Each structure stands twice: as structure tokens, then as C-alpha cells.
Amino acid sequence: MEIGYIVNELWRLKRWVAIGLAVAFLAALSVMYKLPSFETKSFELGAASTEVIVEPANSPLGLLGSDPQTASSLVTQAGLYASLLSAPPVKEIIGKKVGIPGAYIATSGQPTGGGGQTGREVAAEQRGNELIVEANIYRILSSTRPDLPLISIFTQAPTAEDAVRLANAAVEGLTAYVDGVATKEGAVGRLRLRQLGSATGGLITSHASAKVALLSFIGAFAAWCVLVLVVTRLRSGWRVAQARERAGARGAGDADGRPRAARDDVAA
């Protein structure tokens, strides 16, 4: 019944609803275009990536010649190291290297499967597309593979140079933290993290999608309808209150059959 009342009330106020449709349409257009020039909006952010291999400290060729059991252990260790990128102490080290507080860096991890160079390129492109829609300006996304002890690190920053610096700092910060813990526990020289080349990056340009514009249209129209209903309710309540106040004043004046003014004169 409440839904029926709302629909009936909105139909009665269809002129205001039509204005709301126009406002919502303008809101959706403002998401995709620069008004009034109607130039397509685009957003640019820096993105970079690098890879780190976890290998025995005494093996300069990484996994070549290693037995399957050792390889499986290294894969597990790589997943553990990747998760450490979200640890506050590691973020603080990374933040100091790039000159920002560690709390300003958002981190997340997502394992990726598959093998081969093609799979890694597709995964890198997907991660880059995901990074640009995130709210945080500085972001580190790490992923691992189930078959190799590789940690892929993707970063986002305001510029391409900052993204490259953040990616390299992520490797350096993670390495420094792991080495520090290994020194305290007396496990120095067992494993090492080796970066496979310096990080590379560039600018990512993204255009506002029609889906975002549609959501903006729906949200603006719904907010307008709610506002119209609230204002209508308030006006109706205010009119009812005024009518009751006038009725009460008339009732008090007619209580003894004479108007209030006449009763006041007699009393005077």
C-alpha cells in the first residue's frame, strides 16, 4: 500500500518528477562529458609493474635444477611474502622510500593462475584496468602464481614516474623487512628476493563508462523523488497544523457563544 501511495503521489506531482528527470539526465551527462562543451571526460593515472622471484640464496639460476619439493616450498613462500606487502611495518618502509606516510598506501593481493608469457600479459592488463577505478591514489596490488615462486607487483600513483618509484620501493621495502626478520631469527642466507628488472610503467587513460552514467542517472532521479515526497509531506503537515490552530482559536472564541473580542471587552 505504501508503494501505491508513493506512485500515486509522484503521479500527482508529475511536473516536479519531469523536472527531476531533466536534472538526472544532466547529472548523467556531466559524468561522461564536460559541460557545456560536451568534450569526453578522461582520467589519467600512472601505473607500473615488476616481478620478484623467491629463490634459494645459494642458487644464482633460481629454480633451475631444483627438486619439485623445493619448488613447491618456494611457491608457498612467495605467497607468504606477497601477503606481507599489506603489513603496516612493510608499508611504513615503502612510504619512507617514496616520501609519503605508509597509511596513504592501499594494498591488496589477488592470486592469479595460468602459465606462460601470454597469461602474464593478460593478467597485467586486467590489473591495470582494475587499478584505475580504485579510490586510492597510491596503491599496490600483488599477485602470485601457483606454479612458480613469482610475485607480480602492480602499482598506481598520480604519475607514471611515481608509479615506477612505488613499484621499486615495494620490492625494496619487502626485501628489507624480510631480511630484518631473518636476521633476528638467525635464518640469514636461506632465501632471497630478486627483482627481475626494474619496474616499468606509463599513463593509463580511462573514459567514463555508460554504466557509471546510468548509475548516476538512477541515483540523482531517486534522490530527487525522495526530496519531492519529503517536501510535500512537510507542506501537508504544516497546512494541517495551521488549520487545527485556526480551528482551535475559533472554538475557544465561541465557547460561551460570543466572539473572543466581545468577551475581552466584557472582561475589561
C-alpha positions in Angstrom: 0.0 0.0 0.0 2.9 2.3 0.8 4.3 1.8 -2.7 1.0 2.5 -4.2 0.7 5.7 -2.3 4.2 6.8 -3.4 3.4 6.1 -7.1 0.1 7.9 -6.8 1.8 10.9 -5.1 4.5 11.0 -7.7 1.9 10.9 -10.5 0.1 13.8 -8.9 3.4 15.7 -8.8 4.3 14.7 -12.3 5.5 18.1 -13.2 8.1 18.0 -10.5 9.0 14.5 -11.5 9.6 15.6 -15.0 12.0 18.3 -13.7 13.7 15.6 -11.8 14.2 13.5 -14.9 15.9 16.5 -16.6 18.1 17.0 -13.6 19.1 13.4 -13.5 19.8 13.4 -17.3 22.1 16.4 -16.8 23.9 14.6 -13.9 24.5 11.6 -16.2 25.8 13.8 -19.0 28.2 15.6 -16.5 29.7 12.2 -15.7 30.6 11.4 -19.3 31.2 14.9 -20.8 32.5 18.3 -19.8 29.5 20.6 -20.0 28.7 22.7 -21.9 31.4 21.8 -24.4 30.4 18.1 -24.4 34.1 17.1 -24.5 34.6 13.5 -23.4 35.9 13.2 -19.9 39.0 11.1 -19.4 41.1 10.2 -16.3 44.8 9.6 -16.3 46.8 7.8 -13.6 50.3 6.3 -13.5 50.6 2.5 -13.4 53.7 0.3 -13.2 54.6 -3.3 -12.7 57.5 -5.5 -11.8 58.2 -9.1 -10.8 60.1 -10.7 -7.9 61.3 -14.3 -7.7 61.8 -16.1 -4.5 64.9 -18.4 -4.8 67.5 -20.1 -2.6 70.3 -17.7 -1.7 72.9 -20.1 -2.9 71.3 -20.7 -6.3 72.1 -18.0 -8.9 69.9 -19.7 -11.5 66.8 -19.6 -9.4 64.7 -22.8 -9.7 66.8 -24.4 -12.5 67.9 -27.8 -11.1 65.8 -27.6 -8.0 63.7 -30.6 -6.9 59.9 -30.4 -7.0 59.7 -30.4 -3.2 61.9 -27.3 -3.0 60.0 -25.6 -5.8 56.6 -26.2 -4.0 58.1 -24.8 -0.8 59.3 -21.7 -2.7 55.8 -21.2 -4.2 54.3 -21.2 -0.8 56.9 -18.8 0.5 56.2 -16.5 -2.4 52.5 -16.3 -1.4 53.5 -15.5 2.2 55.9 -12.7 1.1 53.2 -11.2 -1.2 50.8 -11.0 1.7 53.4 -9.2 3.8 53.0 -6.1 1.5 49.8 -5.3 3.4 51.6 -5.4 6.8 51.8 -1.9 8.4 55.6 -2.2 9.0 56.3 -3.0 5.4 54.0 -0.2 4.2 55.9 2.2 6.5 59.2 1.2 4.9 57.8 1.7 1.5 56.3 5.0 2.4 59.6 6.3 3.6 61.3 5.4 0.4 58.7 7.3 -1.7 58.2 10.2 0.7 54.6 9.6 1.9 53.1 8.1 5.0 52.6 4.4 4.9 48.9 4.7 5.8 48.4 6.5 2.5 49.2 3.4 0.5 46.4 1.0 -0.1 47.4 -2.7 -0.7 45.6 -5.8 -1.8 46.5 -9.2 -3.1 44.9 -11.4 -5.7 46.3 -14.7 -6.8 46.3 -15.4 -10.5 46.5 -18.7 -12.2 47.7 -19.9 -15.6 51.1 -20.0 -17.1 53.1 -18.6 -20.0 54.0 -15.2 -21.0 50.6 -14.6 -22.7 48.9 -15.3 -19.4 51.1 -12.8 -17.5 50.5 -10.1 -20.1 46.7 -10.5 -19.9 46.8 -10.5 -16.2 48.9 -7.4 -16.2 46.4 -5.6 -18.5 43.5 -6.7 -16.3 45.2 -5.5 -13.1 46.0 -2.2 -14.8 42.3 -1.7 -15.7 41.3 -2.5 -12.2 43.7 -0.1 -10.6 42.4 2.9 -12.3 38.9 2.6 -10.8 40.2 2.4 -7.3 39.7 5.4 -5.0 43.2 5.4 -3.5 45.9 7.4 -5.4 48.8 5.3 -4.1 48.0 1.6 -4.4 50.0 -1.7 -4.5 48.4 -4.9 -5.9 50.3 -8.1 -5.6 49.6 -11.5 -7.2 51.3 -14.9 -7.2 51.2 -17.9 -9.5 50.5 -21.5 -8.4 53.3 -23.0 -10.5 56.2 -20.5 -10.0 57.6 -18.6 -7.0 56.9 -15.3 -8.7 55.4 -12.2 -7.1 53.9 -9.8 -9.6 53.5 -6.3 -8.2 51.3 -3.6 -9.8 51.2 -0.1 -8.6 49.1 3.1 -9.1 50.2 6.7 -8.5 49.4 10.1 -9.7 52.1 10.0 -12.4 54.0 7.3 -14.3 57.2 8.2 -12.5 55.6 7.9 -9.1 54.1 4.6 -10.0 57.6 3.2 -11.1 59.1 4.6 -7.9 56.4 3.0 -5.8 56.9 -0.4 -7.5 60.6 -0.4 -6.9 60.1 0.8 -3.4 57.7 -2.1 -2.8 60.4 -4.6 -3.7 63.0 -2.8 -1.6 60.7 -2.4 1.4 59.6 -6.1 1.3 63.2 -7.2 0.9 64.4 -5.0 3.8 61.6 -6.3 6.1 62.2 -10.0 5.2 66.0 -9.6 5.7 65.4 -7.9 9.1 63.2 -10.7 10.3 65.6 -13.3 9.0 68.5 -11.6 10.9 66.5 -11.6 14.1 65.6 -15.3 13.8 69.0 -16.4 12.6 67.8 -17.5 9.2 70.1 -15.3 7.1 71.2 -16.7 3.8 68.4 -19.3 3.2 66.2 -17.4 0.8 66.4 -14.2 -1.2 64.1 -12.0 -3.2 65.4 -11.0 -6.6 63.7 -8.3 -8.7 63.5 -9.3 -12.3 64.5 -6.0 -13.8 63.4 -2.5 -12.7 59.8 -1.6 -12.8 58.2 -0.2 -15.9 55.1 1.9 -16.3 53.2 4.6 -18.0 50.0 6.5 -18.0 46.6 4.8 -18.1 43.7 6.7 -19.7 40.2 5.8 -18.8 36.9 7.2 -20.1 33.8 7.3 -18.0 31.6 4.3 -18.9 27.9 4.3 -19.7 27.3 2.1 -16.7 28.6 4.8 -14.4 26.5 7.4 -16.1 23.4 5.1 -15.8 24.0 4.7 -12.1 24.4 8.5 -11.7 21.1 9.0 -13.5 19.3 6.5 -11.3 20.8 7.9 -8.1 20.0 11.5 -9.0 16.4 10.7 -10.0 15.8 8.6 -6.9 17.2 11.4 -4.7 15.0 14.0 -6.4 11.9 11.9 -6.0 12.6 11.4 -2.3 13.2 15.1 -1.9 9.9 15.9 -3.6 8.0 13.5 -1.4 9.6 14.8 1.8 8.8 18.4 0.9 5.2 17.5 0.0 4.8 15.7 3.3 6.2 18.7 5.2 3.9 21.2 3.4 0.9 19.0 4.0 1.7 18.7 7.7 2.3 22.4 8.0 -1.1 23.1 6.4 -2.9 20.7 8.7 -1.2 22.2 11.8 -2.3 25.7 10.7 -5.9 24.5 10.1 -6.0 22.9 13.5 -4.6 26.1 15.1 -7.3 28.2 13.4 -10.0 25.8 14.4 -8.8 25.8 18.0 -8.8 29.6 18.1 -12.4 29.7 16.7 -13.5 27.1 19.2 -12.1 29.0 22.1 -13.7 32.2 20.9 -17.1 30.5 20.6 -17.1 28.6 23.8 -19.7 31.0 25.5 -21.5 31.9 22.3 -19.7 35.2 21.9 -16.6 36.1 19.8 -13.4 36.3 21.7 -13.2 40.1 21.1 -16.6 40.6 22.8 -15.6 38.5 25.8 -12.4 40.5 26.2 -14.4 43.8 26.2 -16.7 42.5 28.9 -13.8 41.3 31.0 -12.2 44.7 30.7 
